[in-house]
Amino acid sequence: MKELIGSPGTMSGLTLRITQCAFAAASIGVMVSAAGFSTYTAFCYLIASMGLQLLWSFGLACLDVYALRRKRDLQNPVLVSLFVVGDWVTAMLSLAAACSSAGVIVLYARDLDFCRVQDHPPCRQFEISIILAFITWVLIAMSSHVMFWMLASF
């Protein structure tokens, strides 16, 4: 089978999973450092979704490290189908969380001018966290796509 960029058990797959972890952790860190984020349900959902993404990507990164050290092949139909389901579930949750959070911040920042009128909400931090969540989603969508094509090739 042809090796795809980002497939499990490869260096490119490990790099993809580590960058997913880094952007998910950055999104969580920026959102948590913003005062008052917990009063908005969409932002709490973003934190939960990015936390799940962080755990999933970290677990698969550890599996990639194991496969690279032991020179194991992770490309069997059972493992790949598990990766496909996990990647698609976390991708959908991440996209939903990023979109709902973006909707809230657009409503407050653009439509209601809530960020200009009141000084206390850290709207820039909310926006940065949402951008990082969208970048995380793009990365998980890439790995979902690779896993889907690997499963289709069996």
C-alpha positions in Angstrom: 0.0 0.0 0.0 1.2 3.5 -0.8 2.2 5.5 2.2 0.2 8.7 2.6 1.5 11.8 4.3 0.1 11.8 7.8 -0.6 8.1 8.1 -0.3 6.4 11.5 3.1 5.1 12.5 5.0 7.6 10.3 7.0 10.7 11.2 4.6 12.8 9.2 1.7 11.3 11.2 3.5 12.0 14.4 4.1 15.6 13.3 0.5 16.1 12.4 -0.7 14.8 15.8 1.8 16.9 17.7 0.6 20.1 15.9 -3.0 19.1 16.6 -2.1 18.8 20.3 -0.2 22.1 20.3 -3.0 24.2 18.7 -5.7 22.6 20.8 -3.7 23.3 23.9 -3.1 26.9 22.8 -6.8 27.4 22.2 -7.6 26.1 25.6 -4.8 28.2 27.2 -5.9 31.5 25.6 -9.6 30.9 26.4 -8.9 30.0 30.0 -6.7 33.0 30.5 -9.6 35.3 29.4 -11.6 36.6 32.2 -15.3 35.6 32.2 -15.2 32.9 29.5 -17.2 30.5 31.7 -20.3 32.7 31.5 -20.7 31.8 27.8 -21.9 28.3 27.1 -20.3 28.2 23.6 -16.9 29.0 25.0 -17.2 26.2 27.6 -18.2 23.9 24.8 -15.1 25.0 22.9 -12.9 24.2 25.9 -14.5 20.7 26.3 -14.1 20.0 22.6 -10.5 21.1 22.4 -9.8 19.1 25.6 -11.2 16.0 23.9 -9.2 16.8 20.8 -6.0 17.3 22.9 -6.5 13.9 24.5 -7.3 12.1 21.3 -4.3 13.6 19.4 -1.9 13.0 22.3 -3.0 9.4 22.5 -2.4 8.8 18.8 0.9 10.7 19.0 2.0 8.3 21.7 1.0 5.4 19.5 2.9 6.9 16.7 6.0 7.2 18.9 5.6 3.5 19.9 5.2 2.4 16.3 8.3 4.4 15.2 10.5 3.1 18.0 9.4 -0.5 17.6 9.1 -0.3 13.8 5.5 -1.6 14.0 3.0 -1.2 11.2 -0.2 0.5 12.4 -1.9 0.2 9.0 -4.3 -2.7 9.5 -8.1 -2.5 8.9 -9.2 -2.7 12.6 -6.9 0.1 13.8 -7.5 2.3 10.8 -11.3 2.0 11.2 -10.9 3.0 14.9 -8.8 6.0 13.8 -11.4 7.0 11.2 -14.2 7.0 13.7 -12.3 8.8 16.3 -11.0 11.4 13.9 -14.4 12.1 12.4 -16.1 12.4 15.8 -13.5 14.8 17.1 -13.5 16.7 13.8 -17.2 17.2 13.9 -17.1 18.3 17.6 -14.3 20.7 17.0 -16.0 22.3 14.0 -19.3 22.6 15.9 -17.5 24.2 18.9 -15.5 26.6 16.8 -18.5 27.7 14.7 -20.7 28.2 17.7 -18.0 30.2 19.5 -17.4 32.3 16.4 -21.1 33.0 16.1 -21.2 34.3 19.7 -18.2 36.5 19.2 -19.5 37.9 15.9 -22.8 38.7 17.6 -21.1 40.5 20.5 -18.3 42.2 18.6 -19.9 43.2 15.4 -23.7 43.2 15.9 -24.2 44.4 19.4 -20.9 46.4 19.8 -20.6 44.7 23.2 -16.8 44.6 23.0 -16.5 48.4 22.3 -19.1 49.5 24.9 -17.8 47.5 27.8 -14.1 47.2 28.7 -14.2 44.0 30.7 -14.8 41.3 28.1 -11.5 40.2 26.6 -12.9 39.9 23.0 -9.5 39.7 21.4 -8.6 36.7 23.5 -11.8 35.0 22.6 -11.1 35.6 18.9 -7.6 34.3 19.1 -8.8 31.1 20.9 -11.5 30.6 18.2 -8.9 31.1 15.4 -6.7 28.5 17.1 -9.6 26.1 17.3 -10.3 26.5 13.6 -6.7 25.7 12.8 -7.0 22.6 15.0 -10.0 21.6 13.0 -8.2 22.0 9.7 -5.4 19.8 11.0 -7.9 17.1 12.3 -9.7 17.3 9.0 -6.5 16.6 7.2 -5.8 13.5 9.3 -9.5 12.4 8.9 -9.1 12.6 5.2 -5.9 10.5 5.2 -7.5 7.9 7.5 -10.6 7.7 5.3 -8.5 7.1 2.2 -6.4 4.5 4.0 -9.6 2.7 5.0 -11.0 2.8 1.5 -7.8 1.3 0.1 -8.1 -1.9 2.2 
